[in-house]
Amino acid sequence: MPLFKENGIIGSKITAPSNTIPTGQVNYEEGLHRLTESLNDLLAFFPELADRQTNFIIDRHPLGVDLNVCQWIHFTAVHEWAHVNQIKCIAKVNGLLAV
């Protein structure tokens, strides 16, 4: 995502804002369940955007970058894919996923 690369957010180690750092632990199944719920919530929101001019709806990302709705959706997809890969790595280490 060029906007994040331009601002040094992708491709470098960033310390997450404290309000975005997860607390506690969840097991493999719960992690997948939460990720699926998050994706379903996002997909359910799409029809509401159909008649909106989403390029003009802007909100600030916690790392200080202003994103329009389309950019937020793209970022969310990339971010959640990173979590999918984290879950896969944890599952492999714990023998829950075939190598």
C-alpha positions as CSV (number, residue, x, y, z in Angstrom):
1,M,0.0,0.0,0.0
2,P,1.9,3.0,-1.3
3,L,0.5,5.5,1.2
4,F,1.9,3.4,4.1
5,K,5.2,2.8,2.4
6,E,5.5,6.6,1.8
7,N,5.0,7.3,5.5
8,G,7.4,4.6,6.6
9,I,4.7,2.4,8.1
10,I,5.2,-0.6,5.8
11,G,8.7,-2.0,5.6
12,S,9.9,-0.8,9.0
13,K,9.4,-1.8,12.6
14,I,6.8,0.4,14.1
15,T,5.8,0.5,17.8
16,A,2.0,0.2,17.9
17,P,0.0,2.8,19.8
18,S,-0.8,1.4,23.3
19,N,-4.6,1.4,22.6
20,T,-4.0,-1.0,19.7
21,I,-1.8,-3.6,21.4
22,P,-3.7,-6.8,22.2
23,T,-4.0,-7.9,25.8
24,G,-4.4,-11.5,27.0
25,Q,-4.3,-14.6,25.0
26,V,-6.7,-16.6,22.8
27,N,-6.4,-20.2,21.6
28,Y,-6.1,-21.1,17.9
29,E,-9.9,-21.7,17.4
30,E,-10.8,-18.5,19.2
31,G,-8.3,-16.5,17.1
32,L,-9.7,-17.9,13.9
33,H,-13.3,-17.2,15.1
34,R,-12.5,-13.6,16.0
35,L,-10.8,-13.1,12.6
36,T,-13.8,-14.6,10.8
37,E,-16.2,-12.3,12.8
38,S,-14.1,-9.3,11.9
39,L,-14.1,-10.2,8.2
40,N,-17.9,-10.8,8.3
41,D,-18.5,-7.5,9.9
42,L,-16.5,-5.7,7.2
43,L,-18.3,-7.6,4.4
44,A,-21.7,-6.7,5.9
45,F,-20.8,-3.0,5.8
46,F,-20.1,-3.0,2.1
47,P,-23.7,-2.6,0.9
48,E,-24.0,0.6,3.0
49,L,-21.1,2.1,1.0
50,A,-22.7,1.5,-2.4
51,D,-24.3,5.0,-2.7
52,R,-21.6,6.9,-0.8
53,Q,-18.7,8.9,-2.2
54,T,-16.2,6.9,-0.2
55,N,-13.1,8.9,-1.4
56,F,-14.4,11.8,0.7
57,I,-15.0,9.9,3.9
58,I,-11.7,10.2,5.8
59,D,-10.5,9.1,9.2
60,R,-7.1,9.1,10.8
61,H,-5.2,5.8,11.3
62,P,-3.7,5.5,14.8
63,L,-0.3,5.8,13.2
64,G,-1.2,9.3,11.9
65,V,-2.1,8.7,8.3
66,D,-5.5,9.9,7.0
67,L,-7.3,7.2,5.0
68,N,-10.5,7.3,3.0
69,V,-12.9,4.4,3.2
70,C,-11.4,2.5,0.3
71,Q,-7.9,2.8,1.8
72,W,-9.2,1.6,5.2
73,I,-10.7,-1.4,3.5
74,H,-7.5,-2.2,1.7
75,F,-5.5,-1.7,4.8
76,T,-7.8,-3.9,6.8
77,A,-7.5,-6.7,4.3
78,V,-3.7,-6.5,4.3
79,H,-3.6,-6.2,8.1
80,E,-5.9,-9.2,8.6
81,W,-3.9,-11.3,6.1
82,A,-0.9,-10.6,8.3
83,H,-2.8,-12.0,11.3
84,V,-3.8,-15.1,9.2
85,N,-0.2,-15.7,8.6
86,Q,0.7,-15.3,12.3
87,I,-2.0,-17.8,13.2
88,K,-0.7,-20.3,10.7
89,C,2.8,-19.9,12.1
90,I,1.6,-20.5,15.6
91,A,-0.5,-23.4,14.5
92,K,2.5,-25.0,12.8
93,V,4.7,-24.6,15.8
94,N,2.1,-26.2,18.0
95,G,1.4,-29.1,15.6
96,L,-2.1,-27.9,14.8
97,L,-1.3,-27.4,11.1
98,A,0.5,-29.7,8.7
99,V,3.7,-28.3,7.3
